[in-house]
Amino acid sequence: MKLWSKGFEPDKMIEEFTVGSDRELDLRLAKYDIEGSMAHIRMLESIGLLNADDLKILLEALEEIKATAESGEFVIEEGIEDVHSQVELLLIRKLGDVGKKIHSGRSRNDQVLVDLKLFLRDELKNISSHVVTLFERLQKLSDEHAGVLMPGYTHLQVAMPSSFGLWFGAYAESLVDDMQLVLAAYKVANQNPLGSAAGYGSSFPLNRRMTTELLNFGNLHFNAVAAQMSRGKTERAVAYAIAALASTLGKLAMDVCLFMCQNFGFITFPDELTTGSSIMPHKKNPDVFEIMRGKCNRLQSVPNEIALLTANLPLGYHRDLQLLKDIIFPATTEICSCFDMCDFMLQNIRINTDILSDSKYDYLFTVEDVNRLALSGKPFRDAYREVGMQVQRGEYKPTKEVHHTHEGSIGNLCNGDIAEKMREVVEQMK
């Protein structure tokens, strides 16, 4: 069955090429397709295109189909083109001609658009919950290890004292910035396209504000053409949010790989969370974080893949847009998987609490000693030169005292303020 069927069937080879993996991917849209249909027929009844009896039996039948979608029992049969066709076919089998009435006033174009908007809106909420879980883990670790010093680096050269509290907290706050993009993508997705039909509206007196309220959209796409143009734009917005999260997570994974190296020795993990070598019996490899780094790098290519797919498309719907599902659906799953694994690993991280006793880190304290001299009244440039000459002559002996007390430094992590920033962002997605 095809919604566009009008007396002929396409060549089998053509069908396989054009449908592609849509049947498998559309299973993730089944629940949303049904919810969109339920809102649509309620609106149709309100404007006189359905009678109350038809609405009642249609809603009951759709509820039954929705239950199969939520339980994982919904299937798209062989020869059925997509989820929309399958739902309509089930209604026709059960209700006869009444089942054919649900498509009045809409096109498959705005039908899939509303499915995708609802799906991506939920996916963004799901992603945000995974982000918040890791955020809270990082905040907890930051508080626990606030006073444990570690080297800070610039240019990969020993620079100034830092702490594990700052390290964990930095990634927590970076996630807050990334969540601003998640929120922006959510706002793009949270607009109702239903009623825009094929992108040029409908001659039926549709009540689009009613479906907006029924589907709990924040607003609607007012211009029917703009609604159709949101296909691709919405996916790209979501992809940018995922890429931002992947960038932060990938950088954290790189740090972990570096800090586990024996040349650093800052952190370790239990043996069972590492892997070994087939010929070197001493090896404990950070394969989890290497895989995570690779996956996050790949996720950062998703916005570009979407941009290239949609770059030269003119106004209106084009079948190329179907391929967006192949790109964005796996990405939403992958980013959540990476966040879950990172949270699991960080629950088991072991911190080296005596890193700075090694003399190779003595120069970390030069800035502290320059500042100490400046605070005692010596001009900063003279203090800088004095300590610098001690280093040059090999006479420098650090005091190894850290006096950072200003906001955001070792002595004041501001984790409560950072948590409030996160709460403000999450609240806007409810």
N, C-alpha and C positions, 0 to 999 in steps of 0.2 A: 504493500500500500504506500502511495505517495500522495501528499497533500495537493500536488500539482497535477495529478493524474487526469488525463482527458482523452483516453482511448488508445494510447500506445505506451509501450514499455521501451526504455532505452536498451541498447545493446548491453549484454552482460559485462563486457570489458569496460564499457563506459561507466556503468554503475559502480563497479568495484573501484575504479580510479577516482570517481567524484565523491563517493561516500567515504572512502578511506577508513580511518579508525573512528569515525563519528559514532557508530553504534556503541562502542566501548566507552568513549568519552562522555556520551550523552547520558549514560547511567548516572553520572554525578549531577546531572541537571534534572532528573526525573521529578524529584520532590518539588523543585522550584517551578517546573513547567505546570505541575498540577495546581500549585498555589496560585500561579498567574492565571490559569484557566478559571479557578474558582472565583477570583476577584472579577475577572472579565465577565463571567455569566451573571454574577450578582448585578453588575452594572447594566448588562443587557436587559435584565428583568426590570430594572428601575426606569429604563427608557422605552419599555414596551416591546422589545424585540424577543423576549421570552415571557411565557406566562408563569405564574407562581408554581403550578404543578410541575412543569418541566424543570424549573429551577431546583425544586426540592429533590426530584429523582436524580438530576445531574449531580447535585452536590453530594448526595449519598453515595453515588457510584464513584465520584472522584475521591471521596474520603477513603473508600475501600482500596482504590488504586494507590493512593498516597501511603496507606499502611504497608502495602507491599514494597513501595520504594524505600520507606524508612526501615523496614526489616531486612532489606537487601535481597528480596525475592523478585523484584521487578526485573523483567528481561525485555530486550528489544529483539523481536523474532527475526529469523532469517527472511530476507526479502522486504523487511520494513526499513524505511530509509533513515528514520531518526526518532527521537523520543516523542516529538509532537505527533508524528504519524501513529506511533504505537499507542499513545494515550487515546487518541481519537478512535482508533480501531477498537480498542477495548470497550469504549463507550458505545460504539455502534453495535458491537456484538451483544452487549447487554441490553441496550435500550432502543435499538433500531434507529429510525429516522431522528429521534430526539437527540441522539449522540452527534448528529451531523450539524446541529445548530450552534455549537460552541465557537465556531470559527467566524461567525458574522462580525464584521467591523475590525478585523485584525488580519495581519499577514504573517507568514512564517518569519518575516524579517523582524517585526516588533515582538513577536512571540519569543524568538531566541534571544533578542536583546533583553527582554525583561528577565528571562531565565538567567542569563549571564550576569545581569546587574545584581539579582538576588543572590546568586551563587558567590560572586566575587565579594559582595558585601559580607556574607557569612564567613568566607575564607579570610578576609582581612580581620574580622573579629577573632577568628581562631588563631591566626598568626599573632595577633596582639597578645592573646593569652599566653602563648609560648614565649613571647618576648618578655612579658611581665614576670614569668616564672624565672627565667634566666637573670633578669634584672634584679629580682629579689635575692637570688643566690649570690650575685656579684656584690650587692650591697652588704649582705651578711658576712661574706668573706672579707670585704673591705673593713668592716667594723672589727672583726676578729683579729685582723692582722695589721691594724692601723699603725702600731709601733714597731713593726718588723721592717728594718731598713734593707734596702736593696740598691744597687747602682742604677742611676739614671744615665741614659746615653744620648748624645747627639752625634751625628755622623758615624754611629756605631763606635764612638770613642767614649771612654769613661768621662762623665760630665759632672753631675752633682748627686748628692744623696736623694734617693726617692724612698718609697715604701711600698710594700705589698698592698697596703690600704689604698694608696694612690693608684696603683696599677689596676686593681680590681674596680675601684670606684670610677676610674677613667672610662672603662668599657661600659659601666652601668650608665653613666651620663651620655655617652655616645649613642646608646640605644634610645635614650629620650629624644635626641635629635632625629634619629631614624624614624621614630614613631610619629614625628611631625609629618613625614612623607606618607606613612601608613594612613594617618588621619586625612591627609589631602586626597589620597587615592580613594578612601572611604567616601568622602564628600562627592567625588566625581561619580562613583558607582551608585550613590544613594539618590538617584534621580530616575523618575519613572518615564520610560519610553513608550509604554503601552498606549495604543490608540494612534500612534504615528503611522501604523500600517506598513506599507512598503517604503515609507519615507516621505510620503506626500499626503498624509492624512486620510480621512475617510468621509464619505458623504452621509454616513449615519450620524445621528446626534449624540455622539459618545460623551460620557461624563468622565473625563480623564482625571479630574480632581478626586472623584470618588474612588477610582482604582488606586490612586496615589495614597489615599488614606487607608484603604483596605490592605495594601501591601506594605504599609508603614514606611513608605519612602519619605525622605526629608523634603523633597520637592519634585517637580516634574520637568521634563524637557518640554519647553513651551513650543518651540519651533519643530515641526515634524521632520524637516530636513536635518536640523541639528541633532535630533534624536538618532537618526540613522548614522550621522557622522560620528556619533559617540562610540560606534563599533570600531575598535582599534585604539581609540583614544583612551577608553576606560582600561583596556588591557595594558596599554603602555604605562599609564599612571600606576597601576598595580605592580607592573614589572620594575619601575623605578624604585618603588618602596621596597620590594624584595631585594633589589640590587644593593640598596643602601644598607639594609640589614646584613646582607651577605658580605659586604665590604668590611663592616665592623667585626663580624664573626670570623672572617678569613684572616684579618689582622691579628685577632686574639689567638687563633690557631697557629699562626706563624710565630708569635711570641712564645707560645707553649713549646713548640718544636725547638726553638732556639734555646730557651731556658732549661729544657731537659738535657740538652747536649752537655757532655762531661766538661767541656771547656767553660761552661757557665755553672751548671750544677745548682741552679736556683730552686728547682722543683723536681719532684718525682711523683710517680703513680704506682699503685700496687702492681705486682708482676702480672696478675691476671688481666689487667687492663692495657697491657702492652703486647707487642708481638716480638718474635725472635728471628734469627737468621738461620739459614739452612747449613751454614758452614762455620759461623762464628758463635760459639756457645755463650759468650758474655753479653750478647746484644739484647737490649730492651728498647724497642723502636716505638716511636709515637705515631703508629700507623693511623689511629683514629683521627688525630688532628691533621695528619697529612691528607687523608681522604676528605676530611671536613674542609680543609683549605682548598683542595681541588674542586669540590662541589660548589663552594662559595665563589670561586673564580668563575666557574661555568655559569652560575646564576647571574653574575654581573654582566654576562653577555646577552641576557634575555631582552632587555630594552632595545638593544641594537638589532636583534633578530626581528623583533616586532616592528621596529622602525623601517627596516629594509623591506619587510613584507608589505607594509602599507604605504611606502614612500611615494610611489607614482600612481596611486589609485585616484581617479577623478571622483566627483560627487556621485552619491548613490551606493547601492549595495553591489558588491562583487563577490564571487564565490571564493576568491583568495582569502577572504576574511574567515572562512571556515577553519583555515589552518592555524588561526590564532589559538584555538583550543589545544592543539598539539603542543604549543609552546608554553602557555600560561598555566594550564592545569597541572602538569608535572612540577612546575616551579613552586606552586603553592604548597604542594606536598613535601618537596625537597627541603624547603627552608624550615619547615616545622620539624622535620626529621633531624636536621642539623642542630637546631636549638635544643631539642630533647637530648641529643647525645652530648652536647656541650654541658648541659646542666648535670647530666649523670656523671660525667667525668670530673667536673669541678667539685662534686660532692666528695670525691676521693682524692683530691689534690693534697700533696704533702709539701710543706714549705720549709726551706732551709732558713733557719733563724739566725745563723751565724756567718752570713756571707761576707760582711765587711771587715771581719777580723783578718782577712787575707791582705797582705801589704800592697798587693797590686791595685787595691782600691783606695790607697791613701790619698791620691790626688782628688778624690771626690770632694774633699773638705776644703780645698783652696778658697772657694768662694765664701764659705762660712768664716774662714779666718780673715779674708779681706774685709768682709762686712763687720766682723768683730773689731778690727782696727779702726774702721771708719766710724763705728758707733762710739769708740773711745775718744774721737776728736780728730783723728788723722784724716787729711783729704783723701778721698777715694782713690784718685790716681796714684798718690804716693803709696797708699796701702796696697794697691794692685801691683805696683812695681816691686815693692818690698817682698811680697809673697812670691811673685813671679821670679825674682832673682834667686830666692831660696830654692825654687824648683830647678832653675837652670844650673845652679851649683851643686845640686844633689843634697842640699841641706834641709829640705823641707820636712818638718815633723808635724803631722796634723794633730789638732786638738781633739778631733773626732766628737765634737759637740754640735748638735743640730738645734738651731733656735727658730726654725720656721713656725710661726704662729699665725700668720695672716691667712685670710680665707682662701681655701682651696689648696693650701700647702700641707706638709706632712702633719703638722699639729692641729689642723682644722679641716676635716674632710668634707664638711657641709652635706653629709649624706641625707639628712632630713630634708634639706631644701631640694636636693635632687629627686628624692622620692615624691615630693609635692609636685614637682614639674611633671613627673610621669603620671601621677594621679589626674592632673588637669587634662592631659592628652587623652587618657583612657576614658575619662568621663564623657568626653565629647563624642565617643563612638557608641555610647549606650542608646 
